[in-house]
Amino acid sequence: MGRLRTFGAFVVDFVIGDDWWVAAGVAAALTVTYLLAHAAGMPAWWLVPAVLAGLLPLSLWRGVRRD
């Protein structure tokens, strides 16, 4: 059980890291991209880079403001 708990802590730290807003934003962007591509049938490859371009400055601003 100790190894499983350690692995779980690693995965959470790796995926979420310092800013859970970025992890949630990426998950939401991937979900919306999937829905647009499969349900609406439109090309939605551009959505994830656009969301990341907005999340990166937000994450940096929040990190600098904290210090």
ABEGO torsion letter per residue (X at the ends): XAAAAAAAAAAAAAAAEABAAAAAAAAAAAAAAAAAAAAAGBBAAAAAAAAAAAAAAAAAAAAAAAX
